[in-house]
Amino acid sequence: MFHHITVLKAEATEGLSIKPGGIYVDCTLGGGGHSSVILSKLNAEGRLIAFDQDDWAHENAKEMLAPYGDRLTLVRSNFRHLQEKLLELDFVPKYEGLPQVDGILFDLGVSSPQFDEGERGFSYNADAPLDMRMDQSAELTARHIVNEWPEREIARILFQYGEEKFSRRIAKVIADQRQLAPIETTGELVELIKAGIPAAARRTGGHPAKRSFQALRIAVNDELGAFEEGLHAAVRCLAPGGRASVITFHSLEDRICKQIFASYVEKCTCPPDFPMCVCGGKGQLKLINRKPIIPSEEELEFNPRARSAKLRVAEKLQYNVETAEGK
Ligand SMILES: C[S@@+](CC[C@H](N)C(=O)[O-])C[C@H]1O[C@@H](n2cnc3c(N)ncnc32)[C@H](O)[C@@H]1O
């Protein structure tokens, strides 16, 4: 059973402002929660293209979303290849060599089954081989990072991606241990992480391995690099008036989303409610919400995993003056 509770389900799909006959992309299919809401709002002309790099998500979606027939196209790929993959689909309109879709959704991170199934190696609560790959055909595993990367690189990712204060001490414990024997399992790694954190600090702030496991997962899957590339591609692939809805789960992701969106609005000086950019600037997006939308208390009661979620929505502007005048 694939059981993932969809986060900000109504808010993220309402953010897309769905037209029944439009073409939409869910970059993070997962358990199909957002995809099924989008599909339920489409008519016979409407299409959803759903990406995931994990086979599990596809196996589940093939069954669960089968009633929608050819309204749904599944793409097993990293969303960093969004533009190339959309160009391959005949039914997606193209303009000046770019695909044109009406909305794109990202719900970042891992799904609950990926995390909860110990065998995938994402969880510090289960003993399993050190894997952590979302795409099981990818080469880089957590085992490789822990056993092969230089100690200072391990310290860097623990600090940058996990905000782990004791990153250097943990990296040193890992480097010392692997001289004796390779580190093979999540259980062994949890013990090494604990050994690198002073006893008093271990008793506060949740599970002592939480931050390091997050950091390793981000590094194994190059999550931030893929998101940056995917979000830039999304802005290029939106048709005028199309929306991007992005749910992030930690400050590193949210910062990337905020900065990328800002980089496409900052040169436009048109009023926010203006339907078309006429200032001659190169603005391509307008922000639908300046402050991120966060889950309600009711949602958090029902799904505590939604606690750190933030939703940002932006809309592609109509073509700017140069393009609108038929250049
Ligand atoms: C949080 S879950 C999505 C849950 C989904 N929105 C739902 O409601 O069921 C994130 C999913 O995105 C996938 N994913 C994460 N990063 C990806 C990437 N760069 N390319 C493709 N899929 C990715 C993961 O494999 C996972 O299945």
The ligand as an SDF file (V2000), in Angstrom:
LIG
                    3D

 27 29  0  0  0  0  0  0  0  0999 V2000
    6.6430   14.6550   -1.4560 C   0  0  0  0  0  0  0  0  0  0  0  0
    6.5310   13.4260   -2.6810 S   0  0  0  0  0  0  0  0  0  0  0  0
    5.1930   13.9860   -3.6730 C   0  0  0  0  0  0  0  0  0  0  0  0
    3.8660   13.6010   -3.1270 C   0  0  0  0  0  0  0  0  0  0  0  0
    2.6830   13.9060   -4.0300 C   0  0  0  0  0  0  0  0  0  0  0  0
    2.5540   15.3070   -4.3120 N   0  0  0  0  0  0  0  0  0  0  0  0
    1.4040   13.4020   -3.4270 C   0  0  0  0  0  0  0  0  0  0  0  0
    0.5900   14.1980   -3.0010 O   0  0  0  0  0  0  0  0  0  0  0  0
    1.2280   12.1840   -3.3650 O   0  0  0  0  0  0  0  0  0  0  0  0
    7.8800   13.8080   -3.7220 C   0  0  0  0  0  0  0  0  0  0  0  0
    8.0430   12.8590   -4.8950 C   0  0  0  0  0  0  0  0  0  0  0  0
    8.8780   13.5340   -5.8300 O   0  0  0  0  0  0  0  0  0  0  0  0
    9.8450   12.6730   -6.3200 C   0  0  0  0  0  0  0  0  0  0  0  0
   11.0090   13.5140   -6.6570 N   0  0  0  0  0  0  0  0  0  0  0  0
   11.7560   14.2500   -5.8140 C   0  0  0  0  0  0  0  0  0  0  0  0
   12.7190   14.8960   -6.4780 N   0  0  0  0  0  0  0  0  0  0  0  0
   12.5610   14.5750   -7.7910 C   0  0  0  0  0  0  0  0  0  0  0  0
   13.2460   14.9390   -8.9890 C   0  0  0  0  0  0  0  0  0  0  0  0
   14.3020   15.7590   -8.9780 N   0  0  0  0  0  0  0  0  0  0  0  0
   12.7910   14.4340  -10.1540 N   0  0  0  0  0  0  0  0  0  0  0  0
   11.7190   13.5940  -10.1860 C   0  0  0  0  0  0  0  0  0  0  0  0
   11.0370   13.1900   -9.0870 N   0  0  0  0  0  0  0  0  0  0  0  0
   11.4520   13.6870   -7.9030 C   0  0  0  0  0  0  0  0  0  0  0  0
   10.1080   11.6760   -5.2170 C   0  0  0  0  0  0  0  0  0  0  0  0
   10.5700   10.4570   -5.7580 O   0  0  0  0  0  0  0  0  0  0  0  0
    8.7310   11.5530   -4.5660 C   0  0  0  0  0  0  0  0  0  0  0  0
    8.0160   10.4830   -5.1050 O   0  0  0  0  0  0  0  0  0  0  0  0
  1  2  1  0
  2  3  1  0
  2 10  1  0
  3  4  1  0
  4  5  1  0
  5  6  1  0
  5  7  1  0
  7  8  2  0
  7  9  1  0
 10 11  1  0
 11 12  1  0
 11 26  1  0
 12 13  1  0
 13 14  1  0
 13 24  1  0
 14 15  1  0
 14 23  1  0
 15 16  2  0
 16 17  1  0
 17 18  1  0
 17 23  2  0
 18 19  1  0
 18 20  2  0
 20 21  1  0
 21 22  2  0
 22 23  1  0
 24 25  1  0
 24 26  1  0
 26 27  1  0
M  CHG  2   2   1   9  -1
M  END
$$$$
